[in-house]
Amino acid sequence: MTVDPDLEKRQGLRRMKLVATSLLVIAAAIYVVAKINEESGAWVGYVRACAEAAMIGALADWFAVTALFRHPLRIPIPHTAIIPKRKDQIGESLGEFVESNFLTRDVIDERLRGAELGRRAGEWLAAPANANRAGDAVADVLRGGLEVLDDDEIQQGLEHLIESRVRATPITPLVGRAIDLTVEGGHQQRLLDAVLVGVAGFLNDNRRTFRDRLDEESPWWVPEPIDNRVFNKIYDAVGRFLDDVVRNPQHEIRSSVDERTMAFADRLRHNPELLAKGEELKQELLDHPEVRRWIDSLWVETERGQYLGAIDVGDKVHVQVRLRVLGERLADELHHAGPRRPHRPRLRRPDRAPRVGQPQRAHPVCSHAVPHWNSRSVATCSSSVSTAPSSAVWLASRSTPLANSSDGVSSSRNESGCDCRRSGS
């Protein structure tokens, strides 16, 4: 049989209140009796003084704790009901305290290093059964996600994204930058070599065709041996020129090609006519029926491929094997990595590291939640604490902040089960 923890707390609170109130009544009774019989002896005065001090201490404890949450006896005494009046400052201070002492980079780094998440994850994935479970889970998540997605909305969003990004990106400067990168890497020289070799091969393969063309164009009165000699001389000169350009990396033709290529790239970036022509060609390309059909089919083909991959047994086994190998390598590398370096590891990119004065998460959460606590609920919660005078401080120190799982607003729940969060809002 399961016992309600809140019920146990309330029962314990009632017992404590009964004991504390009984002690106060006993102290008051002793004080009255001692006061009446004060003339009986000197020792009676000491008993009266002790009883009086006990009552004063109990009442002082009650007043101190009650003044934190509400006005004692509902009398608006100055400097009482502190928490309802200063919820904003309390939230700010609580957020700053948590942020400065529990969410610092040193504390988080130390906890993460001590947790050894990488080694534990690697050892867990290294077990075949765990790798199989992880692979099945990945496939199930992928399959379930694909099943619940709205294909029409995804397709429209994907189509709009691709089309808008392509339309917003000028095409000719992009081509010019690609040409610049090609020249910087020397790729244009290899392309020139391939073109020259191709031209030389084309000339050799079609030598007879060019010779017949010369016969057709040559006057009838020029002897054929002269035609042969002129043709062979020109053809051989062209072949030697192409071979010379291919063999000589410093040939002036190569320099001329480089200069013209760079000039063309610059024109692509700055020439208004070329920019307009590029946009016109891009628009024609986007409006082409084949391109439109390809964009329309992107999501369908992607979803089909992912779905078939998720349910394919071979792919499942492949994912499981890859996860197991990853786990084995991760665990082995971390196990044999040797002693840890004494300096703090970098957990994120330097440009994304928190800077001094940059707001963190705990501060805004606390400063937002605490001011929304309901003042009436806070005062009600304090009544169960303040009615037990001699145990009031003990009960106040036992109040524990809890997280509200229903609306995401923090709450404070003491031993009596009172919920001090915002009510009805």
C-alpha positions as CSV (number, residue, x, y, z in Angstrom):
1,M,0.0,0.0,0.0
2,T,1.5,3.3,-1.1
3,V,1.4,6.2,1.5
4,D,0.9,9.7,0.2
5,P,4.0,11.7,1.0
6,D,2.0,14.9,1.4
7,L,-0.3,13.2,3.9
8,E,2.7,12.1,6.0
9,K,4.0,15.6,5.9
10,R,0.7,17.1,7.1
11,Q,0.5,14.5,9.9
12,G,4.0,15.3,11.0
13,L,3.2,19.0,10.9
14,R,0.1,18.6,13.0
15,R,2.1,16.6,15.6
16,M,4.8,19.3,15.6
17,K,2.3,22.1,16.0
18,L,0.6,20.2,18.8
19,V,3.9,19.7,20.6
20,A,5.0,23.3,20.1
21,T,1.7,24.8,21.2
22,S,1.5,22.5,24.2
23,L,5.0,23.6,25.2
24,L,3.9,27.2,24.9
25,V,0.8,26.5,27.1
26,I,3.0,24.7,29.6
27,A,5.4,27.6,29.8
28,A,2.6,30.0,30.3
29,A,1.1,27.9,33.0
30,I,4.4,27.6,34.8
31,Y,4.8,31.4,34.5
32,V,1.4,32.0,36.1
33,V,2.0,29.5,38.9
34,A,5.4,30.9,39.6
35,K,4.2,34.5,39.5
36,I,1.5,33.7,42.1
37,N,3.9,31.9,44.4
38,E,6.8,34.2,43.8
39,E,7.1,35.0,47.6
40,S,7.6,31.3,48.4
41,G,11.3,31.4,47.8
42,A,14.1,32.8,45.7
43,W,14.2,29.7,43.5
44,V,10.6,30.5,42.3
45,G,11.9,33.7,40.7
46,Y,14.3,31.7,38.6
47,V,11.5,29.4,37.4
48,R,9.3,32.4,36.6
49,A,12.2,34.0,34.6
50,C,12.8,30.8,32.6
51,A,9.1,30.4,31.8
52,E,8.9,34.0,30.8
53,A,12.0,33.7,28.5
54,A,10.5,30.6,26.9
55,M,7.3,32.4,26.1
56,I,9.1,35.5,24.8
57,G,11.3,33.3,22.6
58,A,8.3,31.4,21.2
59,L,6.4,34.6,20.5
60,A,9.5,36.2,18.9
61,D,9.9,33.2,16.6
62,W,6.3,33.3,15.6
63,F,6.4,37.0,14.9
64,A,9.7,36.7,12.9
65,V,8.5,34.0,10.7
66,T,5.0,35.4,10.3
67,A,6.4,38.8,9.4
68,L,8.2,37.3,6.4
69,F,5.0,36.2,4.8
70,R,2.2,38.4,6.1
71,H,1.2,41.0,8.6
72,P,1.0,39.5,12.1
73,L,-2.6,39.5,13.4
74,R,-3.4,41.3,10.1
75,I,-2.0,44.5,11.6
76,P,0.0,46.5,8.9
77,I,3.1,46.8,11.0
78,P,6.0,48.3,9.1
79,H,8.6,45.9,7.7
80,T,6.3,42.9,7.8
81,A,4.9,40.8,4.9
82,I,8.4,41.1,3.4
83,I,8.2,38.3,0.8
84,P,4.9,39.4,-0.8
85,K,6.2,42.9,-1.1
86,R,9.6,42.1,-2.4
87,K,9.0,39.2,-4.7
88,D,10.6,41.0,-7.6
89,Q,13.9,41.6,-5.7
90,I,13.8,38.1,-4.3
91,G,13.5,36.6,-7.8
92,E,16.4,38.7,-9.1
93,S,18.6,37.8,-6.1
94,L,17.7,34.1,-6.4
95,G,18.5,34.1,-10.1
96,E,21.8,35.8,-9.6
97,F,22.7,33.4,-6.7
98,V,21.9,30.3,-8.7
99,E,23.7,31.7,-11.8
100,S,26.8,32.8,-9.9
101,N,27.2,29.7,-7.8
102,F,25.7,26.7,-9.6
103,L,25.8,27.5,-13.4
104,T,29.3,28.8,-13.8
105,R,31.5,27.4,-16.5
106,D,33.9,25.9,-14.0
107,V,31.2,24.0,-12.2
108,I,29.6,22.7,-15.3
109,D,32.9,21.7,-16.8
110,E,33.9,19.8,-13.7
111,R,30.6,18.0,-13.6
112,L,30.8,17.0,-17.2
113,R,34.4,15.8,-16.9
114,G,33.4,13.7,-13.9
115,A,30.4,12.3,-15.7
116,E,32.6,10.9,-18.5
117,L,29.6,10.9,-20.9
118,G,31.6,10.0,-23.9
119,R,33.2,6.9,-22.3
120,R,29.8,5.7,-20.9
121,A,28.0,6.2,-24.2
122,G,30.8,4.4,-26.0
123,E,30.7,1.4,-23.6
124,W,26.9,1.3,-23.8
125,L,26.9,1.3,-27.6
126,A,29.7,-1.2,-27.8
127,A,27.3,-3.9,-26.4
128,P,25.6,-5.5,-29.4
129,A,22.2,-5.6,-27.7
130,N,22.4,-1.9,-26.9
131,A,23.5,-1.0,-30.5
132,N,20.6,-3.0,-31.8
133,R,18.2,-1.2,-29.5
134,A,19.6,2.2,-30.6
135,G,19.4,1.3,-34.3
136,D,15.8,0.2,-33.9
137,A,15.0,3.3,-32.0
138,V,16.5,5.5,-34.7
139,A,14.5,3.7,-37.4
140,D,11.3,3.9,-35.4
141,V,11.7,7.6,-34.7
142,L,12.5,8.3,-38.4
143,R,9.5,6.2,-39.6
144,G,7.1,7.8,-37.0
145,G,8.3,11.3,-37.9
146,L,7.7,10.7,-41.6
147,E,4.3,9.2,-41.0
148,V,2.9,12.2,-39.0
149,L,4.3,14.9,-41.4
150,D,1.9,16.6,-43.8
151,D,3.4,16.0,-47.2
152,D,1.6,18.9,-48.9
153,E,2.8,21.4,-46.4
154,I,6.3,20.1,-46.3
155,Q,6.4,20.1,-50.1
156,Q,5.1,23.6,-50.4
157,G,7.5,24.8,-47.7
158,L,10.5,23.1,-49.4
159,E,9.5,24.4,-52.8
160,H,9.2,28.0,-51.4
161,L,12.5,27.7,-49.6
162,I,14.4,26.5,-52.6
163,E,12.8,28.9,-55.0
164,S,13.2,32.0,-52.8
165,R,16.8,31.2,-52.0
166,V,17.7,30.7,-55.6
167,R,15.8,33.8,-56.7
168,A,17.5,35.9,-54.0
169,T,21.0,34.8,-54.9
170,P,22.6,36.6,-57.9
171,I,23.9,33.9,-60.2
172,T,26.6,35.7,-62.1
173,P,28.6,36.9,-59.0
174,L,28.5,33.3,-57.8
175,V,29.9,32.1,-61.1
176,G,32.5,34.8,-61.0
177,R,33.6,33.7,-57.5
178,A,33.7,30.1,-58.7
179,I,36.0,31.1,-61.5
180,D,38.3,33.0,-59.1
181,L,38.6,29.9,-56.9
182,T,39.4,27.8,-60.0
183,V,42.2,30.2,-61.0
184,E,43.6,30.4,-57.5
185,G,43.8,26.6,-57.4
186,G,45.3,26.3,-60.9
187,H,42.5,24.2,-62.1
188,Q,42.1,26.3,-65.2
189,Q,45.5,25.1,-66.4
190,R,44.5,21.5,-66.2
191,L,41.3,22.3,-68.1
192,L,43.4,24.1,-70.7
193,D,45.7,21.1,-71.0
194,A,42.7,18.8,-71.5
195,V,41.3,21.2,-74.2
196,L,44.6,21.3,-76.0
197,V,45.0,17.5,-76.0
198,G,41.5,17.2,-77.2
199,V,42.0,19.6,-80.0
200,A,45.2,17.9,-81.1
201,G,43.4,14.5,-81.1
202,F,40.5,16.0,-83.1
203,L,42.9,17.4,-85.7
204,N,44.7,14.0,-86.0
205,D,41.4,12.1,-86.3
206,N,40.1,14.4,-89.0
207,R,43.2,15.0,-91.1
208,R,41.7,13.4,-94.2
209,T,38.6,15.5,-93.8
210,F,40.5,18.8,-93.7
211,R,42.7,17.7,-96.6
212,D,39.6,17.0,-98.7
213,R,38.2,20.4,-97.8
214,L,41.4,22.0,-99.0
215,D,41.0,20.3,-102.3
216,E,37.5,21.7,-102.7
217,E,38.6,25.3,-101.8
218,S,41.9,25.3,-103.7
219,P,41.9,26.8,-107.3
220,W,42.0,24.3,-110.1
221,W,45.2,25.6,-111.5
222,V,47.2,24.9,-108.2
223,P,49.1,21.6,-108.5
224,E,48.2,18.9,-106.0
225,P,51.8,18.5,-104.7
226,I,51.8,22.2,-103.7
227,D,48.5,21.7,-101.9
228,N,49.9,18.7,-100.0
229,R,53.0,20.6,-99.0
230,V,51.1,23.7,-97.8
231,F,48.5,21.5,-95.9
232,N,51.2,19.4,-94.2
233,K,53.2,22.4,-93.2
234,I,50.3,24.2,-91.7
235,Y,48.9,21.1,-90.0
236,D,52.2,20.1,-88.6
237,A,52.8,23.7,-87.3
238,V,49.5,23.7,-85.5
239,G,50.3,20.4,-83.9
240,R,53.7,21.6,-82.8
241,F,52.1,24.8,-81.4
242,L,49.6,22.8,-79.4
243,D,52.2,20.4,-78.1
244,D,54.5,23.4,-77.1
245,V,51.7,25.0,-75.1
246,V,51.0,21.7,-73.4
247,R,54.6,21.1,-72.5
248,N,55.5,24.6,-71.4
249,P,53.8,25.7,-68.1
250,Q,55.1,29.3,-68.6
251,H,53.8,29.7,-72.2
252,E,52.4,33.1,-73.0
253,I,49.2,31.5,-74.2
254,R,48.6,30.3,-70.6
255,S,49.2,33.8,-69.2
256,S,46.8,35.2,-71.7
257,V,44.1,32.7,-70.8
258,D,44.6,33.5,-67.1
259,E,44.2,37.2,-67.7
260,R,41.1,36.8,-69.9
261,T,39.6,34.4,-67.4
262,M,40.1,36.8,-64.5
263,A,38.7,39.7,-66.6
264,F,35.6,37.6,-67.4
265,A,35.1,36.8,-63.7
266,D,35.3,40.5,-62.8
267,R,32.8,41.3,-65.5
268,L,30.4,38.7,-64.2
269,R,30.5,40.4,-60.8
270,H,30.2,44.0,-61.9
271,N,28.9,44.2,-65.5
272,P,25.2,45.2,-65.4
273,E,24.4,43.6,-68.7
274,L,25.9,40.2,-67.6
275,L,24.1,40.5,-64.2
276,A,20.8,41.1,-66.0
277,K,21.5,38.2,-68.5
278,G,22.3,35.9,-65.6
279,E,19.1,36.7,-63.8
280,E,17.2,36.2,-67.0
281,L,18.7,32.8,-67.6
282,K,18.1,31.9,-63.9
283,Q,14.4,32.9,-64.3
284,E,14.1,30.8,-67.5
285,L,15.7,27.9,-65.7
286,L,13.3,28.1,-62.7
287,D,10.3,28.4,-65.0
288,H,11.3,25.4,-67.1
289,P,8.7,22.5,-66.7
290,E,11.4,19.9,-66.0
291,V,12.9,22.0,-63.2
292,R,9.4,22.6,-61.7
293,R,8.7,18.9,-61.8
294,W,12.0,18.1,-60.1
295,I,11.4,20.7,-57.3
296,D,7.8,19.3,-56.8
297,S,9.2,15.8,-56.5
298,L,12.0,16.5,-54.0
299,W,10.1,15.8,-50.8
300,V,8.2,12.8,-52.2
301,E,11.5,11.2,-53.3
302,T,13.3,12.1,-50.1
303,E,10.5,10.8,-47.9
304,R,10.2,7.6,-49.9
305,G,13.9,7.0,-49.7
306,Q,14.1,7.7,-46.0
307,Y,11.0,5.6,-45.3
308,L,12.3,2.6,-47.2
309,G,15.7,3.0,-45.6
310,A,14.1,3.1,-42.2
311,I,12.1,-0.1,-42.7
312,D,14.7,-1.9,-44.7
313,V,16.3,-4.7,-42.7
314,G,19.6,-4.4,-44.4
315,D,19.8,-0.7,-43.6
316,K,18.8,-1.4,-40.0
317,V,21.6,-3.9,-39.6
318,H,24.0,-1.4,-41.2
319,V,23.0,1.3,-38.7
320,Q,23.3,-1.1,-35.8
321,V,26.8,-2.2,-36.9
322,R,27.9,1.4,-37.4
323,L,26.7,2.4,-34.0
324,R,28.4,-0.6,-32.4
325,V,31.7,0.2,-34.1
326,L,31.3,3.9,-33.1
327,G,30.8,2.9,-29.5
328,E,33.8,0.5,-29.5
329,R,36.1,3.2,-31.0
330,L,34.8,5.9,-28.6
331,A,35.3,3.7,-25.5
332,D,38.7,2.5,-26.6
333,E,40.0,5.9,-27.5
334,L,38.8,7.4,-24.2
335,H,40.1,4.5,-22.2
336,H,43.6,4.7,-23.7
337,A,43.7,8.5,-23.9
338,G,46.0,8.7,-20.8
339,P,45.8,11.2,-18.0
340,R,43.5,14.1,-18.5
341,R,45.0,17.5,-19.3
342,P,44.9,19.8,-16.3
343,H,43.5,22.7,-18.2
344,R,39.8,23.1,-18.9
345,P,38.6,21.6,-22.1
346,R,36.7,23.7,-24.6
347,L,33.1,22.7,-24.7
348,R,32.0,25.1,-27.4
349,R,33.3,27.4,-30.0
350,P,35.1,30.4,-28.7
351,D,32.8,32.8,-30.4
352,R,29.8,31.2,-28.7
353,A,31.3,31.1,-25.2
354,P,29.4,33.1,-22.7
355,R,30.9,36.5,-22.0
356,V,31.0,38.4,-18.7
357,G,27.7,40.2,-18.3
358,Q,25.9,38.1,-20.8
359,P,22.5,37.0,-19.4
360,Q,22.2,33.3,-18.6
361,R,19.1,31.1,-18.3
362,A,18.6,30.8,-14.5
363,H,18.4,34.6,-13.9
364,P,15.4,35.3,-16.2
365,V,13.6,32.1,-15.2
366,C,13.8,32.9,-11.4
367,S,13.1,36.6,-11.9
368,H,10.0,35.7,-14.0
369,A,8.6,32.9,-11.9
370,V,8.9,34.4,-8.3
371,P,7.1,37.7,-9.0
372,H,4.1,35.7,-10.3
373,W,3.7,33.8,-7.0
374,N,0.3,34.7,-5.5
375,S,0.7,36.8,-2.3
376,R,-2.5,35.3,-0.8
377,S,-1.2,31.8,-1.3
378,V,2.2,32.7,0.2
379,A,0.5,34.1,3.2
380,T,-1.7,31.0,3.5
381,C,1.3,28.8,3.4
382,S,3.0,30.8,6.1
383,S,0.0,30.3,8.5
384,S,0.8,26.6,9.0
385,V,4.4,27.6,9.9
386,S,3.7,30.6,12.1
387,T,1.0,28.9,14.2
388,A,3.7,26.6,15.8
389,P,5.8,29.2,17.5
390,S,8.8,27.2,18.8
391,S,9.2,25.2,15.6
392,A,8.5,28.1,13.1
393,V,12.1,28.6,12.1
394,W,12.6,24.9,11.6
395,L,9.6,24.6,9.4
396,A,10.5,27.7,7.4
397,S,13.9,26.2,6.7
398,R,12.3,23.1,5.5
399,S,10.3,24.8,2.8
400,T,11.4,23.4,-0.6
401,P,11.0,25.0,-4.0
402,L,9.4,22.7,-6.5
403,A,8.8,22.8,-10.2
404,N,5.3,23.0,-11.4
405,S,4.9,20.3,-14.0
406,S,1.6,21.6,-15.4
407,D,2.2,25.2,-16.4
408,G,6.0,25.6,-16.3
409,V,5.8,28.1,-13.3
410,S,8.0,27.5,-10.3
411,S,6.3,26.9,-7.0
412,S,7.2,26.7,-3.4
413,R,5.8,23.8,-1.4
414,N,6.4,23.5,2.4
415,E,5.8,20.6,4.7
416,S,2.1,21.3,4.8
417,G,1.7,20.8,1.0
418,C,0.7,24.4,0.3
419,D,1.3,25.5,-3.2
420,C,2.6,29.1,-3.3
421,R,2.6,29.6,-7.0
422,R,0.3,31.9,-9.0
423,S,-3.3,30.8,-8.7
424,G,-6.0,31.2,-11.2
425,S,-3.8,32.8,-13.9
